[in-house]
Amino acid sequence: MNTQADSLNKEYSNNERILQMNASGVSVKEIAKKLNMGVGEVRLVINLYKGGKQQ
């Protein structure tokens, strides 16, 4: 019954995957497609981890 913890772990792993893929040169659109996420959500994660710098 650790649904909140499971949700946090999934979110953390998705964030890590987004950042790794982005660092490898994968486009935001392709990351979103591969992870079944919205493009805006992927951009948000990338921008938050890069200190808000725009791509």
Contacts in CASP RR format, 6 or more apart in sequence:
PFRMAT RR
TARGET T0000
AUTHOR 0000-0000-0000
METHOD contacts of the structure
MODEL  1
MNTQADSLNKEYSNNERILQMNASGVSVKEIAKKLNMGVGEVRLVINLYK
GGKQQ
14 35 0 8 1.000
14 37 0 8 1.000
14 45 0 8 1.000
15 45 0 8 1.000
15 49 0 8 1.000
17 31 0 8 1.000
17 35 0 8 1.000
18 31 0 8 1.000
18 35 0 8 1.000
18 37 0 8 1.000
18 42 0 8 1.000
18 45 0 8 1.000
18 46 0 8 1.000
19 45 0 8 1.000
19 46 0 8 1.000
19 49 0 8 1.000
21 30 0 8 1.000
21 31 0 8 1.000
21 34 0 8 1.000
22 28 0 8 1.000
22 31 0 8 1.000
22 46 0 8 1.000
26 34 0 8 1.000
28 39 0 8 1.000
28 40 0 8 1.000
28 42 0 8 1.000
28 43 0 8 1.000
28 46 0 8 1.000
28 55 0 8 1.000
29 39 0 8 1.000
31 37 0 8 1.000
31 42 0 8 1.000
32 38 0 8 1.000
32 39 0 8 1.000
32 40 0 8 1.000
32 41 0 8 1.000
32 42 0 8 1.000
35 42 0 8 1.000
43 55 0 8 1.000
46 55 0 8 1.000
47 53 0 8 1.000
47 54 0 8 1.000
47 55 0 8 1.000
END
